[in-house]
Amino acid sequence: MKKQKTKFVLAEATLEEVNKQLKINMFVIVLVALILLLNIANFMQSYSLFYGLLVVVMIFFLFIIIKSRQILEMRKKALTRVE
């Protein structure tokens, strides 16, 4: 039988899993920041309502991603304190 892949659960995560999620999180932050910069450049060029709205949505997503990174870092500190 194949082993079923489980979802990431922060409360049950090991230090290794948290470190892996932090690396993925940093990659996503960089990717979202680059897309945000491109959208800002397009907005400055065309002053389109669409690009303005897209910039606001991307800033919101970046805020949420950074908050999730802070939660992961808190969990990492808790795990390193215990071990």
N, CA, C and O atoms as a Maestro MAE file, in Angstrom:
{
 s_m_m2io_version
 :::
 2.0.0
}

f_m_ct {
 s_m_title
 :::
 protein
 m_atom[332] {
  # First column is atom index #
  i_m_mmod_type
  r_m_x_coord
  r_m_y_coord
  r_m_z_coord
  i_m_residue_number
  s_m_chain_name
  s_m_pdb_residue_name
  s_m_pdb_atom_name
  i_m_atomic_number
  :::
  1 25 0.824 -1.181 0.000 1 A "MET " " N  " 7
  2 3 0.000 0.000 0.000 1 A "MET " " CA " 6
  3 2 0.875 1.254 0.000 1 A "MET " " C  " 6
  4 15 1.956 1.291 0.587 1 A "MET " " O  " 8
  5 25 0.366 2.265 -0.675 2 A "LYS " " N  " 7
  6 3 1.087 3.528 -0.696 2 A "LYS " " CA " 6
  7 2 0.762 4.322 0.560 2 A "LYS " " C  " 6
  8 15 -0.368 4.322 1.049 2 A "LYS " " O  " 8
  9 25 1.775 4.991 1.060 3 A "LYS " " N  " 7
  10 3 1.572 5.825 2.240 3 A "LYS " " CA " 6
  11 2 0.898 7.126 1.799 3 A "LYS " " C  " 6
  12 15 1.366 7.801 0.883 3 A "LYS " " O  " 8
  13 25 -0.195 7.462 2.457 4 A "GLN " " N  " 7
  14 3 -0.939 8.657 2.098 4 A "GLN " " CA " 6
  15 2 -0.223 9.895 2.634 4 A "GLN " " C  " 6
  16 15 0.166 9.951 3.801 4 A "GLN " " O  " 8
  17 25 -0.060 10.881 1.760 5 A "LYS " " N  " 7
  18 3 0.623 12.109 2.149 5 A "LYS " " CA " 6
  19 2 -0.315 12.961 3.004 5 A "LYS " " C  " 6
  20 15 -1.458 13.217 2.626 5 A "LYS " " O  " 8
  21 25 0.184 13.390 4.155 6 A "THR " " N  " 7
  22 3 -0.640 14.180 5.060 6 A "THR " " CA " 6
  23 2 -0.378 15.661 4.842 6 A "THR " " C  " 6
  24 15 0.673 16.054 4.336 6 A "THR " " O  " 8
  25 25 -1.344 16.468 5.228 7 A "LYS " " N  " 7
  26 3 -1.193 17.915 5.123 7 A "LYS " " CA " 6
  27 2 -0.324 18.419 6.262 7 A "LYS " " C  " 6
  28 15 -0.142 17.743 7.274 7 A "LYS " " O  " 8
  29 25 0.206 19.615 6.076 8 A "PHE " " N  " 7
  30 3 1.028 20.243 7.101 8 A "PHE " " CA " 6
  31 2 0.130 20.772 8.218 8 A "PHE " " C  " 6
  32 15 -0.766 21.581 7.977 8 A "PHE " " O  " 8
  33 25 0.380 20.309 9.435 9 A "VAL " " N  " 7
  34 3 -0.352 20.781 10.611 9 A "VAL " " CA " 6
  35 2 0.674 21.385 11.559 9 A "VAL " " C  " 6
  36 15 1.554 20.686 12.061 9 A "VAL " " O  " 8
  37 25 0.558 22.676 11.798 10 A "LEU " " N  " 7
  38 3 1.568 23.396 12.574 10 A "LEU " " CA " 6
  39 2 1.706 22.862 13.994 10 A "LEU " " C  " 6
  40 15 2.818 22.791 14.519 10 A "LEU " " O  " 8
  41 25 0.610 22.489 14.616 11 A "ALA " " N  " 7
  42 3 0.657 22.021 16.005 11 A "ALA " " CA " 6
  43 2 1.408 20.692 16.139 11 A "ALA " " C  " 6
  44 15 1.959 20.392 17.198 11 A "ALA " " O  " 8
  45 25 1.428 19.897 15.064 12 A "GLU " " N  " 7
  46 3 2.092 18.593 15.112 12 A "GLU " " CA " 6
  47 2 3.414 18.581 14.364 12 A "GLU " " C  " 6
  48 15 4.027 17.523 14.220 12 A "GLU " " O  " 8
  49 25 3.867 19.728 13.888 13 A "ALA " " N  " 7
  50 3 5.049 19.795 13.033 13 A "ALA " " CA " 6
  51 2 6.336 19.633 13.827 13 A "ALA " " C  " 6
  52 15 6.452 20.078 14.969 13 A "ALA " " O  " 8
  53 25 7.288 18.989 13.193 14 A "THR " " N  " 7
  54 3 8.624 18.877 13.769 14 A "THR " " CA " 6
  55 2 9.440 20.090 13.329 14 A "THR " " C  " 6
  56 15 9.005 20.881 12.491 14 A "THR " " O  " 8
  57 25 10.623 20.218 13.907 15 A "LEU " " N  " 7
  58 3 11.500 21.338 13.565 15 A "LEU " " CA " 6
  59 2 11.893 21.292 12.091 15 A "LEU " " C  " 6
  60 15 11.983 22.331 11.437 15 A "LEU " " O  " 8
  61 25 12.123 20.108 11.578 16 A "GLU " " N  " 7
  62 3 12.493 19.949 10.166 16 A "GLU " " CA " 6
  63 2 11.359 20.404 9.239 16 A "GLU " " C  " 6
  64 15 11.601 21.074 8.235 16 A "GLU " " O  " 8
  65 25 10.141 20.039 9.580 17 A "GLU " " N  " 7
  66 3 8.991 20.437 8.763 17 A "GLU " " CA " 6
  67 2 8.768 21.949 8.814 17 A "GLU " " C  " 6
  68 15 8.424 22.560 7.802 17 A "GLU " " O  " 8
  69 25 8.962 22.546 9.977 18 A "VAL " " N  " 7
  70 3 8.801 23.996 10.108 18 A "VAL " " CA " 6
  71 2 9.861 24.714 9.282 18 A "VAL " " C  " 6
  72 15 9.561 25.704 8.615 18 A "VAL " " O  " 8
  73 25 11.105 24.221 9.322 19 A "ASN " " N  " 7
  74 3 12.169 24.818 8.514 19 A "ASN " " CA " 6
  75 2 11.850 24.722 7.024 19 A "ASN " " C  " 6
  76 15 12.101 25.661 6.269 19 A "ASN " " O  " 8
  77 25 11.298 23.589 6.605 20 A "LYS " " N  " 7
  78 3 10.918 23.417 5.202 20 A "LYS " " CA " 6
  79 2 9.827 24.418 4.811 20 A "LYS " " C  " 6
  80 15 9.884 25.014 3.735 20 A "LYS " " O  " 8
  81 25 8.842 24.599 5.681 21 A "GLN " " N  " 7
  82 3 7.763 25.556 5.413 21 A "GLN " " CA " 6
  83 2 8.280 26.989 5.400 21 A "GLN " " C  " 6
  84 15 7.780 27.817 4.638 21 A "GLN " " O  " 8
  85 25 9.276 27.295 6.233 22 A "LEU " " N  " 7
  86 3 9.865 28.635 6.226 22 A "LEU " " CA " 6
  87 2 10.581 28.918 4.906 22 A "LEU " " C  " 6
  88 15 10.525 30.035 4.391 22 A "LEU " " O  " 8
  89 25 11.255 27.902 4.359 23 A "LYS " " N  " 7
  90 3 11.930 28.074 3.062 23 A "LYS " " CA " 6
  91 2 10.904 28.292 1.954 23 A "LYS " " C  " 6
  92 15 11.085 29.158 1.098 23 A "LYS " " O  " 8
  93 25 9.838 27.514 1.972 24 A "ILE " " N  " 7
  94 3 8.780 27.676 0.974 24 A "ILE " " CA " 6
  95 2 8.136 29.047 1.116 24 A "ILE " " C  " 6
  96 15 7.842 29.714 0.124 24 A "ILE " " O  " 8
  97 25 7.922 29.457 2.356 25 A "ASN " " N  " 7
  98 3 7.303 30.746 2.628 25 A "ASN " " CA " 6
  99 2 8.166 31.891 2.098 25 A "ASN " " C  " 6
  100 15 7.639 32.846 1.528 25 A "ASN " " O  " 8
  101 25 9.473 31.808 2.277 26 A "MET " " N  " 7
  102 3 10.370 32.853 1.776 26 A "MET " " CA " 6
  103 2 10.327 32.914 0.256 26 A "MET " " C  " 6
  104 15 10.334 34.001 -0.321 26 A "MET " " O  " 8
  105 25 10.283 31.763 -0.393 27 A "PHE " " N  " 7
  106 3 10.178 31.722 -1.851 27 A "PHE " " CA " 6
  107 2 8.892 32.398 -2.319 27 A "PHE " " C  " 6
  108 15 8.909 33.164 -3.283 27 A "PHE " " O  " 8
  109 25 7.785 32.119 -1.647 28 A "VAL " " N  " 7
  110 3 6.497 32.717 -2.015 28 A "VAL " " CA " 6
  111 2 6.514 34.226 -1.780 28 A "VAL " " C  " 6
  112 15 5.959 34.978 -2.581 28 A "VAL " " O  " 8
  113 25 7.141 34.679 -0.697 29 A "ILE " " N  " 7
  114 3 7.237 36.116 -0.429 29 A "ILE " " CA " 6
  115 2 8.008 36.813 -1.542 29 A "ILE " " C  " 6
  116 15 7.584 37.863 -2.024 29 A "ILE " " O  " 8
  117 25 9.127 36.246 -1.950 30 A "VAL " " N  " 7
  118 3 9.926 36.840 -3.028 30 A "VAL " " CA " 6
  119 2 9.130 36.864 -4.325 30 A "VAL " " C  " 6
  120 15 9.145 37.861 -5.047 30 A "VAL " " O  " 8
  121 25 8.440 35.776 -4.620 31 A "LEU " " N  " 7
  122 3 7.639 35.700 -5.840 31 A "LEU " " CA " 6
  123 2 6.518 36.744 -5.838 31 A "LEU " " C  " 6
  124 15 6.314 37.433 -6.837 31 A "LEU " " O  " 8
  125 25 5.798 36.863 -4.733 32 A "VAL " " N  " 7
  126 3 4.707 37.834 -4.636 32 A "VAL " " CA " 6
  127 2 5.259 39.261 -4.708 32 A "VAL " " C  " 6
  128 15 4.638 40.132 -5.315 32 A "VAL " " O  " 8
  129 25 6.419 39.504 -4.092 33 A "ALA " " N  " 7
  130 3 7.017 40.842 -4.131 33 A "ALA " " CA " 6
  131 2 7.415 41.218 -5.559 33 A "ALA " " C  " 6
  132 15 7.218 42.360 -5.975 33 A "ALA " " O  " 8
  133 25 7.972 40.273 -6.306 34 A "LEU " " N  " 7
  134 3 8.337 40.551 -7.699 34 A "LEU " " CA " 6
  135 2 7.102 40.840 -8.553 34 A "LEU " " C  " 6
  136 15 7.105 41.767 -9.362 34 A "LEU " " O  " 8
  137 25 6.066 40.056 -8.371 35 A "ILE " " N  " 7
  138 3 4.826 40.287 -9.116 35 A "ILE " " CA " 6
  139 2 4.225 41.638 -8.731 35 A "ILE " " C  " 6
  140 15 3.693 42.354 -9.579 35 A "ILE " " O  " 8
  141 25 4.314 41.980 -7.441 36 A "LEU " " N  " 7
  142 3 3.822 43.282 -6.985 36 A "LEU " " CA " 6
  143 2 4.587 44.423 -7.647 36 A "LEU " " C  " 6
  144 15 3.985 45.412 -8.066 36 A "LEU " " O  " 8
  145 25 5.903 44.294 -7.744 37 A "LEU " " N  " 7
  146 3 6.697 45.329 -8.402 37 A "LEU " " CA " 6
  147 2 6.323 45.471 -9.871 37 A "LEU " " C  " 6
  148 15 6.247 46.585 -10.389 37 A "LEU " " O  " 8
  149 25 6.090 44.353 -10.542 38 A "LEU " " N  " 7
  150 3 5.665 44.417 -11.938 38 A "LEU " " CA " 6
  151 2 4.306 45.083 -12.069 38 A "LEU " " C  " 6
  152 15 4.089 45.870 -12.991 38 A "LEU " " O  " 8
  153 25 3.396 44.781 -11.165 39 A "ASN " " N  " 7
  154 3 2.074 45.404 -11.198 39 A "ASN " " CA " 6
  155 2 2.149 46.903 -10.910 39 A "ASN " " C  " 6
  156 15 1.411 47.689 -11.504 39 A "ASN " " O  " 8
  157 25 3.033 47.294 -10.007 40 A "ILE " " N  " 7
  158 3 3.208 48.724 -9.723 40 A "ILE " " CA " 6
  159 2 3.753 49.437 -10.953 40 A "ILE " " C  " 6
  160 15 3.313 50.540 -11.279 40 A "ILE " " O  " 8
  161 25 4.711 48.810 -11.636 41 A "ALA " " N  " 7
  162 3 5.258 49.409 -12.857 41 A "ALA " " CA " 6
  163 2 4.182 49.552 -13.929 41 A "ALA " " C  " 6
  164 15 4.109 50.579 -14.603 41 A "ALA " " O  " 8
  165 25 3.351 48.532 -14.087 42 A "ASN " " N  " 7
  166 3 2.257 48.609 -15.056 42 A "ASN " " CA " 6
  167 2 1.240 49.669 -14.663 42 A "ASN " " C  " 6
  168 15 0.691 50.355 -15.524 42 A "ASN " " O  " 8
  169 25 0.988 49.804 -13.373 43 A "PHE " " N  " 7
  170 3 0.048 50.816 -12.897 43 A "PHE " " CA " 6
  171 2 0.575 52.226 -13.176 43 A "PHE " " C  " 6
  172 15 -0.167 53.102 -13.621 43 A "PHE " " O  " 8
  173 25 1.878 52.430 -12.907 44 A "MET " " N  " 7
  174 3 2.465 53.748 -13.147 44 A "MET " " CA " 6
  175 2 2.474 54.079 -14.643 44 A "MET " " C  " 6
  176 15 2.384 55.246 -15.024 44 A "MET " " O  " 8
  177 25 2.583 53.063 -15.475 45 A "GLN " " N  " 7
  178 3 2.612 53.296 -16.915 45 A "GLN " " CA " 6
  179 2 1.224 53.607 -17.468 45 A "GLN " " C  " 6
  180 15 1.084 54.492 -18.312 45 A "GLN " " O  " 8
  181 25 0.196 52.893 -17.005 46 A "SER " " N  " 7
  182 3 -1.122 53.032 -17.627 46 A "SER " " CA " 6
  183 2 -2.178 53.690 -16.737 46 A "SER " " C  " 6
  184 15 -3.232 54.082 -17.238 46 A "SER " " O  " 8
  185 25 -1.929 53.820 -15.448 47 A "TYR " " N  " 7
  186 3 -2.902 54.359 -14.490 47 A "TYR " " CA " 6
  187 2 -4.274 53.704 -14.652 47 A "TYR " " C  " 6
  188 15 -5.311 54.368 -14.658 47 A "TYR " " O  " 8
  189 25 -4.238 52.385 -14.782 48 A "SER " " N  " 7
  190 3 -5.465 51.621 -14.965 48 A "SER " " CA " 6
  191 2 -6.049 51.245 -13.597 48 A "SER " " C  " 6
  192 15 -5.314 50.933 -12.660 48 A "SER " " O  " 8
  193 25 -7.357 51.281 -13.503 49 A "LEU " " N  " 7
  194 3 -8.036 50.872 -12.274 49 A "LEU " " CA " 6
  195 2 -7.752 49.399 -11.971 49 A "LEU " " C  " 6
  196 15 -7.615 49.013 -10.811 49 A "LEU " " O  " 8
  197 25 -7.666 48.584 -13.021 50 A "PHE " " N  " 7
  198 3 -7.383 47.156 -12.854 50 A "PHE " " CA " 6
  199 2 -6.037 46.938 -12.163 50 A "PHE " " C  " 6
  200 15 -5.945 46.164 -11.210 50 A "PHE " " O  " 8
  201 25 -4.987 47.625 -12.646 51 A "TYR " " N  " 7
  202 3 -3.670 47.446 -12.037 51 A "TYR " " CA " 6
  203 2 -3.635 48.039 -10.627 51 A "TYR " " C  " 6
  204 15 -2.942 47.512 -9.757 51 A "TYR " " O  " 8
  205 25 -4.357 49.108 -10.396 52 A "GLY " " N  " 7
  206 3 -4.432 49.671 -9.049 52 A "GLY " " CA " 6
  207 2 -5.060 48.698 -8.077 52 A "GLY " " C  " 6
  208 15 -4.571 48.514 -6.962 52 A "GLY " " O  " 8
  209 25 -6.145 48.075 -8.503 53 A "LEU " " N  " 7
  210 3 -6.809 47.071 -7.672 53 A "LEU " " CA " 6
  211 2 -5.909 45.856 -7.461 53 A "LEU " " C  " 6
  212 15 -5.863 45.290 -6.369 53 A "LEU " " O  " 8
  213 25 -5.201 45.463 -8.507 54 A "LEU " " N  " 7
  214 3 -4.287 44.323 -8.408 54 A "LEU " " CA " 6
  215 2 -3.159 44.610 -7.416 54 A "LEU " " C  " 6
  216 15 -2.756 43.726 -6.661 54 A "LEU " " O  " 8
  217 25 -2.654 45.834 -7.416 55 A "VAL " " N  " 7
  218 3 -1.601 46.216 -6.468 55 A "VAL " " CA " 6
  219 2 -2.116 46.124 -5.036 55 A "VAL " " C  " 6
  220 15 -1.419 45.616 -4.157 55 A "VAL " " O  " 8
  221 25 -3.327 46.610 -4.796 56 A "VAL " " N  " 7
  222 3 -3.904 46.560 -3.446 56 A "VAL " " CA " 6
  223 2 -4.091 45.110 -2.989 56 A "VAL " " C  " 6
  224 15 -3.797 44.775 -1.842 56 A "VAL " " O  " 8
  225 25 -4.577 44.258 -3.882 57 A "VAL " " N  " 7
  226 3 -4.784 42.846 -3.542 57 A "VAL " " CA " 6
  227 2 -3.447 42.161 -3.262 57 A "VAL " " C  " 6
  228 15 -3.347 41.357 -2.336 57 A "VAL " " O  " 8
  229 25 -2.425 42.470 -4.051 58 A "MET " " N  " 7
  230 3 -1.110 41.849 -3.843 58 A "MET " " CA " 6
  231 2 -0.496 42.311 -2.524 58 A "MET " " C  " 6
  232 15 0.155 41.523 -1.837 58 A "MET " " O  " 8
  233 25 -0.695 43.577 -2.163 59 A "ILE " " N  " 7
  234 3 -0.186 44.068 -0.872 59 A "ILE " " CA " 6
  235 2 -0.885 43.334 0.271 59 A "ILE " " C  " 6
  236 15 -0.247 42.978 1.262 59 A "ILE " " O  " 8
  237 25 -2.182 43.108 0.139 60 A "PHE " " N  " 7
  238 3 -2.922 42.356 1.150 60 A "PHE " " CA " 6
  239 2 -2.386 40.929 1.273 60 A "PHE " " C  " 6
  240 15 -2.174 40.439 2.381 60 A "PHE " " O  " 8
  241 25 -2.166 40.256 0.123 61 A "PHE " " N  " 7
  242 3 -1.622 38.896 0.154 61 A "PHE " " CA " 6
  243 2 -0.234 38.865 0.779 61 A "PHE " " C  " 6
  244 15 0.085 37.952 1.539 61 A "PHE " " O  " 8
  245 25 0.590 39.856 0.463 62 A "LEU " " N  " 7
  246 3 1.932 39.919 1.027 62 A "LEU " " CA " 6
  247 2 1.862 40.078 2.547 62 A "LEU " " C  " 6
  248 15 2.645 39.465 3.272 62 A "LEU " " O  " 8
  249 25 0.931 40.894 3.026 63 A "PHE " " N  " 7
  250 3 0.734 41.077 4.462 63 A "PHE " " CA " 6
  251 2 0.365 39.749 5.129 63 A "PHE " " C  " 6
  252 15 0.924 39.398 6.168 63 A "PHE " " O  " 8
  253 25 -0.569 39.018 4.536 64 A "ILE " " N  " 7
  254 3 -1.001 37.727 5.095 64 A "ILE " " CA " 6
  255 2 0.155 36.722 5.098 64 A "ILE " " C  " 6
  256 15 0.329 35.985 6.069 64 A "ILE " " O  " 8
  257 25 0.934 36.687 4.037 65 A "ILE " " N  " 7
  258 3 2.055 35.750 3.941 65 A "ILE " " CA " 6
  259 2 3.111 36.079 4.994 65 A "ILE " " C  " 6
  260 15 3.669 35.175 5.617 65 A "ILE " " O  " 8
  261 25 3.385 37.357 5.193 66 A "ILE " " N  " 7
  262 3 4.372 37.752 6.202 66 A "ILE " " CA " 6
  263 2 3.881 37.394 7.605 66 A "ILE " " C  " 6
  264 15 4.672 36.972 8.449 66 A "ILE " " O  " 8
  265 25 2.587 37.558 7.857 67 A "LYS " " N  " 7
  266 3 2.032 37.163 9.154 67 A "LYS " " CA " 6
  267 2 2.165 35.650 9.370 67 A "LYS " " C  " 6
  268 15 2.464 35.207 10.479 67 A "LYS " " O  " 8
  269 25 1.945 34.868 8.327 68 A "SER " " N  " 7
  270 3 2.089 33.415 8.463 68 A "SER " " CA " 6
  271 2 3.546 33.045 8.725 68 A "SER " " C  " 6
  272 15 3.823 32.087 9.447 68 A "SER " " O  " 8
  273 25 4.473 33.797 8.143 69 A "ARG " " N  " 7
  274 3 5.886 33.545 8.405 69 A "ARG " " CA " 6
  275 2 6.221 33.828 9.869 69 A "ARG " " C  " 6
  276 15 6.994 33.092 10.483 69 A "ARG " " O  " 8
  277 25 5.647 34.883 10.424 70 A "GLN " " N  " 7
  278 3 5.877 35.196 11.835 70 A "GLN " " CA " 6
  279 2 5.355 34.080 12.735 70 A "GLN " " C  " 6
  280 15 5.984 33.749 13.741 70 A "GLN " " O  " 8
  281 25 4.218 33.503 12.384 71 A "ILE " " N  " 7
  282 3 3.676 32.390 13.167 71 A "ILE " " CA " 6
  283 2 4.599 31.173 13.072 71 A "ILE " " C  " 6
  284 15 4.843 30.495 14.070 71 A "ILE " " O  " 8
  285 25 5.110 30.900 11.866 72 A "LEU " " N  " 7
  286 3 6.054 29.783 11.702 72 A "LEU " " CA " 6
  287 2 7.326 30.015 12.519 72 A "LEU " " C  " 6
  288 15 7.849 29.081 13.127 72 A "LEU " " O  " 8
  289 25 7.819 31.241 12.535 73 A "GLU " " N  " 7
  290 3 9.027 31.536 13.312 73 A "GLU " " CA " 6
  291 2 8.779 31.385 14.809 73 A "GLU " " C  " 6
  292 15 9.662 30.940 15.542 73 A "GLU " " O  " 8
  293 25 7.581 31.752 15.267 74 A "MET " " N  " 7
  294 3 7.245 31.558 16.685 74 A "MET " " CA " 6
  295 2 7.229 30.069 17.026 74 A "MET " " C  " 6
  296 15 7.713 29.663 18.083 74 A "MET " " O  " 8
  297 25 6.675 29.266 16.132 75 A "ARG " " N  " 7
  298 3 6.635 27.823 16.360 75 A "ARG " " CA " 6
  299 2 8.042 27.240 16.362 75 A "ARG " " C  " 6
  300 15 8.346 26.339 17.143 75 A "ARG " " O  " 8
  301 25 8.900 27.756 15.487 76 A "LYS " " N  " 7
  302 3 10.279 27.274 15.439 76 A "LYS " " CA " 6
  303 2 10.994 27.595 16.749 76 A "LYS " " C  " 6
  304 15 11.744 26.767 17.265 76 A "LYS " " O  " 8
  305 25 10.764 28.792 17.290 77 A "LYS " " N  " 7
  306 3 11.374 29.151 18.574 77 A "LYS " " CA " 6
  307 2 10.875 28.237 19.688 77 A "LYS " " C  " 6
  308 15 11.646 27.822 20.554 77 A "LYS " " O  " 8
  309 25 9.599 27.931 19.658 78 A "ALA " " N  " 7
  310 3 9.024 27.048 20.677 78 A "ALA " " CA " 6
  311 2 9.622 25.650 20.577 78 A "ALA " " C  " 6
  312 15 9.900 25.015 21.595 78 A "ALA " " O  " 8
  313 25 9.818 25.175 19.361 79 A "LEU " " N  " 7
  314 3 10.387 23.827 19.184 79 A "LEU " " CA " 6
  315 2 11.853 23.787 19.586 79 A "LEU " " C  " 6
  316 15 12.296 22.797 20.169 79 A "LEU " " O  " 8
  317 25 12.611 24.825 19.295 80 A "THR " " N  " 7
  318 3 14.026 24.807 19.660 80 A "THR " " CA " 6
  319 2 14.208 24.983 21.163 80 A "THR " " C  " 6
  320 15 15.202 24.515 21.718 80 A "THR " " O  " 8
  321 25 13.275 25.642 21.827 81 A "ARG " " N  " 7
  322 3 13.339 25.800 23.268 81 A "ARG " " CA " 6
  323 2 13.093 24.469 23.975 81 A "ARG " " C  " 6
  324 15 13.699 24.193 25.011 81 A "ARG " " O  " 8
  325 25 12.208 23.646 23.420 82 A "VAL " " N  " 7
  326 3 11.837 22.369 24.036 82 A "VAL " " CA " 6
  327 2 12.936 21.337 23.839 82 A "VAL " " C  " 6
  328 15 13.262 20.590 24.762 82 A "VAL " " O  " 8
  329 25 13.501 21.292 22.654 83 A "GLU " " N  " 7
  330 3 14.499 20.241 22.347 83 A "GLU " " CA " 6
  331 2 15.842 20.491 22.914 83 A "GLU " " C  " 6
  332 15 16.753 19.685 22.723 83 A "GLU " " O  " 8
  :::
 }
 m_bond[331] {
  # First column is bond index #
  i_m_from
  i_m_to
  i_m_order
  :::
  1 1 2 1
  2 2 3 1
  3 3 4 2
  4 3 5 1
  5 5 6 1
  6 6 7 1
  7 7 8 2
  8 7 9 1
  9 9 10 1
  10 10 11 1
  11 11 12 2
  12 11 13 1
  13 13 14 1
  14 14 15 1
  15 15 16 2
  16 15 17 1
  17 17 18 1
  18 18 19 1
  19 19 20 2
  20 19 21 1
  21 21 22 1
  22 22 23 1
  23 23 24 2
  24 23 25 1
  25 25 26 1
  26 26 27 1
  27 27 28 2
  28 27 29 1
  29 29 30 1
  30 30 31 1
  31 31 32 2
  32 31 33 1
  33 33 34 1
  34 34 35 1
  35 35 36 2
  36 35 37 1
  37 37 38 1
  38 38 39 1
  39 39 40 2
  40 39 41 1
  41 41 42 1
  42 42 43 1
  43 43 44 2
  44 43 45 1
  45 45 46 1
  46 46 47 1
  47 47 48 2
  48 47 49 1
  49 49 50 1
  50 50 51 1
  51 51 52 2
  52 51 53 1
  53 53 54 1
  54 54 55 1
  55 55 56 2
  56 55 57 1
  57 57 58 1
  58 58 59 1
  59 59 60 2
  60 59 61 1
  61 61 62 1
  62 62 63 1
  63 63 64 2
  64 63 65 1
  65 65 66 1
  66 66 67 1
  67 67 68 2
  68 67 69 1
  69 69 70 1
  70 70 71 1
  71 71 72 2
  72 71 73 1
  73 73 74 1
  74 74 75 1
  75 75 76 2
  76 75 77 1
  77 77 78 1
  78 78 79 1
  79 79 80 2
  80 79 81 1
  81 81 82 1
  82 82 83 1
  83 83 84 2
  84 83 85 1
  85 85 86 1
  86 86 87 1
  87 87 88 2
  88 87 89 1
  89 89 90 1
  90 90 91 1
  91 91 92 2
  92 91 93 1
  93 93 94 1
  94 94 95 1
  95 95 96 2
  96 95 97 1
  97 97 98 1
  98 98 99 1
  99 99 100 2
  100 99 101 1
  101 101 102 1
  102 102 103 1
  103 103 104 2
  104 103 105 1
  105 105 106 1
  106 106 107 1
  107 107 108 2
  108 107 109 1
  109 109 110 1
  110 110 111 1
  111 111 112 2
  112 111 113 1
  113 113 114 1
  114 114 115 1
  115 115 116 2
  116 115 117 1
  117 117 118 1
  118 118 119 1
  119 119 120 2
  120 119 121 1
  121 121 122 1
  122 122 123 1
  123 123 124 2
  124 123 125 1
  125 125 126 1
  126 126 127 1
  127 127 128 2
  128 127 129 1
  129 129 130 1
  130 130 131 1
  131 131 132 2
  132 131 133 1
  133 133 134 1
  134 134 135 1
  135 135 136 2
  136 135 137 1
  137 137 138 1
  138 138 139 1
  139 139 140 2
  140 139 141 1
  141 141 142 1
  142 142 143 1
  143 143 144 2
  144 143 145 1
  145 145 146 1
  146 146 147 1
  147 147 148 2
  148 147 149 1
  149 149 150 1
  150 150 151 1
  151 151 152 2
  152 151 153 1
  153 153 154 1
  154 154 155 1
  155 155 156 2
  156 155 157 1
  157 157 158 1
  158 158 159 1
  159 159 160 2
  160 159 161 1
  161 161 162 1
  162 162 163 1
  163 163 164 2
  164 163 165 1
  165 165 166 1
  166 166 167 1
  167 167 168 2
  168 167 169 1
  169 169 170 1
  170 170 171 1
  171 171 172 2
  172 171 173 1
  173 173 174 1
  174 174 175 1
  175 175 176 2
  176 175 177 1
  177 177 178 1
  178 178 179 1
  179 179 180 2
  180 179 181 1
  181 181 182 1
  182 182 183 1
  183 183 184 2
  184 183 185 1
  185 185 186 1
  186 186 187 1
  187 187 188 2
  188 187 189 1
  189 189 190 1
  190 190 191 1
  191 191 192 2
  192 191 193 1
  193 193 194 1
  194 194 195 1
  195 195 196 2
  196 195 197 1
  197 197 198 1
  198 198 199 1
  199 199 200 2
  200 199 201 1
  201 201 202 1
  202 202 203 1
  203 203 204 2
  204 203 205 1
  205 205 206 1
  206 206 207 1
  207 207 208 2
  208 207 209 1
  209 209 210 1
  210 210 211 1
  211 211 212 2
  212 211 213 1
  213 213 214 1
  214 214 215 1
  215 215 216 2
  216 215 217 1
  217 217 218 1
  218 218 219 1
  219 219 220 2
  220 219 221 1
  221 221 222 1
  222 222 223 1
  223 223 224 2
  224 223 225 1
  225 225 226 1
  226 226 227 1
  227 227 228 2
  228 227 229 1
  229 229 230 1
  230 230 231 1
  231 231 232 2
  232 231 233 1
  233 233 234 1
  234 234 235 1
  235 235 236 2
  236 235 237 1
  237 237 238 1
  238 238 239 1
  239 239 240 2
  240 239 241 1
  241 241 242 1
  242 242 243 1
  243 243 244 2
  244 243 245 1
  245 245 246 1
  246 246 247 1
  247 247 248 2
  248 247 249 1
  249 249 250 1
  250 250 251 1
  251 251 252 2
  252 251 253 1
  253 253 254 1
  254 254 255 1
  255 255 256 2
  256 255 257 1
  257 257 258 1
  258 258 259 1
  259 259 260 2
  260 259 261 1
  261 261 262 1
  262 262 263 1
  263 263 264 2
  264 263 265 1
  265 265 266 1
  266 266 267 1
  267 267 268 2
  268 267 269 1
  269 269 270 1
  270 270 271 1
  271 271 272 2
  272 271 273 1
  273 273 274 1
  274 274 275 1
  275 275 276 2
  276 275 277 1
  277 277 278 1
  278 278 279 1
  279 279 280 2
  280 279 281 1
  281 281 282 1
  282 282 283 1
  283 283 284 2
  284 283 285 1
  285 285 286 1
  286 286 287 1
  287 287 288 2
  288 287 289 1
  289 289 290 1
  290 290 291 1
  291 291 292 2
  292 291 293 1
  293 293 294 1
  294 294 295 1
  295 295 296 2
  296 295 297 1
  297 297 298 1
  298 298 299 1
  299 299 300 2
  300 299 301 1
  301 301 302 1
  302 302 303 1
  303 303 304 2
  304 303 305 1
  305 305 306 1
  306 306 307 1
  307 307 308 2
  308 307 309 1
  309 309 310 1
  310 310 311 1
  311 311 312 2
  312 311 313 1
  313 313 314 1
  314 314 315 1
  315 315 316 2
  316 315 317 1
  317 317 318 1
  318 318 319 1
  319 319 320 2
  320 319 321 1
  321 321 322 1
  322 322 323 1
  323 323 324 2
  324 323 325 1
  325 325 326 1
  326 326 327 1
  327 327 328 2
  328 327 329 1
  329 329 330 1
  330 330 331 1
  331 331 332 2
  :::
 }
}
